[in-house]
Amino acid sequence: MALVEVKNLVKRYTPAGPNAVDDVSFEIHAGEMFSLLGPNGAGKTTTISMISTLLAPTSGRVLVDGFDVQAEPMAVRERIGVAPQDLALYYDLTAEENLRFWGEMRGLGGAELKREIAEKLALMDLTDRAKARVKTFSGGMKRRLNLAIGLLGNPPLVMLDEPTVAIDPQSRRYILDYVKRMNVNGTTVLYTTHYMEEAQELSHRIGIIDHGKLIALGTLEELTRQVGEHETLVLKLHQEEGGAALVEALRGMEEVLQASASDGEVTLNVRSAQAALPLALDQAAGLGLSIRTVDIREPNLETVFLHLTGRALRD
């Protein structure tokens, strides 16, 4: 059963402007972990903002548990929790006070709210910082508190918008592990990220979004199958500025299907790494470039994005 139905969703901020979200359609089933993967500016946050009733669509329709986000926004809000990318925290309040404020906004109170606050602080490993002001928290602690607020009331659908941006590896691991446990326990999750490895690790299904369009949708296996038997060849150069020239030299060669460069790293989608590697090394030498490392990878979401768009996900 679809808990979320997104139908031909469009968002245009100005009448003559481009579509920030362009005719996007997908469903999220109850109990599913669904990721929207795409680069910054692809339309992920705009999509979540419309699903969560914060932003009105230009056209199209969104249903959450059968309720229309425009016609019945209060019914939708009762069924969702949101951890936005921009932290929804009051820095001069303590962690406990932030949770109490947002809990009361959700209609919680009394013993129920007290229990919820204690539970969420414990879940995010913040019990010992309950009385500390948020302005004293590290970036990872703020992200964990932001997530705790989104979980208040134990909503059936939780939307997490880039929840691991700009945090330390330990906090990132903590959040990812908790999100997996939460989903295993029955919570439906809509997760947005530009980190390929997060989408691969977490998701039952993945929607790839770019320039406002949903360009691919499926399980990891279904998406990588689109690439076929191709391989990914990653060359790290000693000279960061040389990647673009090497890409231009390799484009058009029969063995090279797609090529992109970023920060001294050249990513090639190739028919055969064994055949393409000597060509790449010869071209690099001809350009006066030296290769630091070579990595041959099986098809993954980076390969899929490169295959569909002609550029790397991080570009």
N, C-alpha and C positions, 0 to 999 in steps of 0.2 A: 504493500500500500504506500502511495506517495504521501509523505508528510508535507513536502514542499513542492509546489508546481509553479514553474516560471515559464510564462508563455509569451514569446515574441516581445521581450522586454526591451524598451528603448529609453535612453535618457539623453536629452540634449539640453545643455545649460542656457543657450541663447538660441533664438529662432533661426538664425542663419549659421549657427556654429555646427561643428562636427558632432556626431553621436559619440558620447562618452561610453555608452553601452548601446550596442547596435544589433537589435533583433535576436536577443539571446533567449534560448529555451532549454530547460533541463528540468529533471525531477530529482528529488532526494527522498529515498525510501526510509520508513521508520526503522531506526536502529543502524542506519548507515553512517559511515565516515566518508564524507564527500569533500574533496579538495578542489578549489579553484586555483590553478597554477598559472602564473604569468608574470612578466616583468613589471616594474614600477610604472604606473600610469596606464596599465592595460584595461582597467575598469573593474577590478576586484572590489575595492572599497565602495564604489558607486553601486555595484550590484547588491552587496550586503546592506547598504544604507536603504535601498528600496525594499528589500525583503523584510527589514526590521522596522519599517514604517517611518523612518527618519527622513526619507526623501521621496517625493512623489514622482512616479514614472511619467515620462512624456507620453508613452503609449505602451500597450501590453498589459499583462495581468499577472499578479502573484497571489497564490493561495497558500496559506499555512494552516494545516489541519482542516482544510475546507473553508477557511475564512479569508475573505478578500482583504488585502492589506490596505486598500483605499477605503472600501465601504465599511469595514469592521476592524479598524486599527486596534481598538482596546482588546478585543478578543485575541488578536494576534499577539499583542504585547504580553498577555497573560501566559502565553505558551512558549516564549522565547527568552533566552539570555544572550547578552552580547558583551564581548570583550573587545572594544574598539582598538584600532591601531594607535590613535591618539588617546593617551591614558585618561580615563575618567576618574581622576583622583583629586582630592583636596589636600594640598601639600602641608597646610598648617594644622590639619586634623591628624589624629592618630589612625593607625590601621583599624582599630576597633570602631572608632567614630565614623570612619568612611563606610565601613560595612553596615553600621547601624543606620546611617543616613540613607544609603541606597536600599537597605532592607525595608525601611519605612516607606520609601517611594514605591516599593513593590507591594505594599499593603501588609507586610509582616509586622508583628509586634509581640510584646510580652515574652512569655517563656519560649515560644517558638522562635522568635528572633534571636533571643539570647543563645539558644541551642545552635541555631544556624551560624551565628558569628563564631562561636567556639569551634564548630565543626569545620568551617571554611578556613579559619586560621590554621587549624591543625593539618588540614589537607595540603595547604600550601607551605607548610613548615614555617609558619610565622607566629606561632603562639608566644614565643619569647619576645616578640616585637610588637605585641598587641597594643601596648601603651606608648609606643614610640611614634613621633610625628613622621609622616611620610616623607617630608623633605630631608630626613636623615637616611633614607633608604638608598640602597644601591639600585642600579637599573634593573637587575634581575628580580630584586624584591618587589619593586614597583610593578613589574609585569605580572608577578605571581599574585599580588594583591588585586590587580586589575582583573585577572582571570577569576579570582575568588568572588569578586563582586558580580561578574557575569553568571556565576553558578547559584547565586542566592535564589531560594525558592525551588531549587531543583527542577528547572524547566525541561520539558521533553526535547526541545531543540536549543542547542547552544551554537552561536556563531562567533568564531574566533578570527579576527582580522590581523594577520601578521603578528601572532602573539610572541614570537621569539626574536623580533627585530632588536638589534643593538643591545644584546645581553650577553653575559658571560656563558661559556660552554656548560658549566655546571647547572645554571638556572635553565638553560635551554633544554638540557637532558631531563631535568625535573619536570618541566612543562610537557614535553613530548610524552614521557612515560605516564604522566597523570592523564593526559588526553586519551591515550590508548585505554587506560583502565576505565575511565569514564564511559567510553564507547562500549567496551566489553560489558559494562553494567547496564547498558540499555539506552544511554543518551544518544540521540541523533546529533551529529556534529557537521557543521559547515565550516571548513577551515580554508583560509586563504593564505597563500605563501608565494614567494618568488624563489624559494629554496627547493630545488628539484628533489634533493634527498629526503626532505620532510614529506613531500607528497608521496614519494615512493614507499616510505616506511609506514605511513599512517593509513593510507586510503584504501577503501573498497573500490571506489571509482574516482576518476580525476577528469575535470574539465579544464582544458587548456584555453586560456583567453589571451587575446593579443589585439591591441588597437580597438577594444570594445567588442570584438567578435569572438564567439566561442568557436574555435577552429578544430577542436577534437574533443571527444568524450568517450570514456570507456574505462575498463580496468587497465592496470599496468600492462598486462599481457596483450590485451586487445590493441593498445596504443603502440607498443613496440612492434607488434606484428605489421603495422603499416610501413615500417622501415624495411621489412623483408630481411634478407640475409646479410645486409650491409653491416659494416663495422665502423667504429669511431676511432680516429687516430688523433691524438692530442700531442702537439709539439710545443714544448716550452723553450723559448728563445732566451739567449743571454741579452739580446738587445730588444727592449720593450717596444721601441718604435718601428721595428722591422716587420711586425706581423701583417700589416695591411699590404705591404709590397709582396710578401710571400703568397698571401691569399690571391692577389691579382695574377700572379705568375701561375698558380695552380688551377685557377678556374678555367673551365673549358677542356681540361684533360679528361680523357675517357674514364679513368679510374676514380676521379674525384667528382662526387655528386653534388656536394654542398661544401662551402668553406666559409669560415668566419674567424675574426681575430679580435682579441681583447687583452690588454695589459700584458703583451708579450707572450700570449698563449694562442696558438692557432689550432682550431678544431675542424677536423675534416670528416665528413661522412663519405665513406669510400666503399667500393665494391669488394675490395680485398686489401687489407692492411699490408699483406706481404708484397703485393704488387705496387701499392701506392707509396710505401715508405721510401724506396730508393729514388722515386721521382721527386718526392718532397725534399729529400736530403740533397739531391743534385741541384734543385732550384734554390734552396737555401744557400748552398755554397756559391752558386753563381751570383747571388745578391750580396755576398760577403757576410752572411748571417751564420751564427753558430748555434747549434741545438744543445740545450742543457739536459733535457729529458725527453723521452718518448714513451707514450702510454697508449696501449691498444685496449679498447673497452668494448664490451658487449653493448648492444643497443639499449638505451635507457631514455628517460624523459628528455634529457638534453639532446639526444640524437633525434627524437621525435620532433622537438621544437625546431631544431636546425633543418630537418627534412621538410617541415611544413612552411617555414618562414624564410629560410635561407640565412638565418643569423643565429647566434648563440642566445640562450635564454637571458644571460646577464647583460647583453648589449643594450 
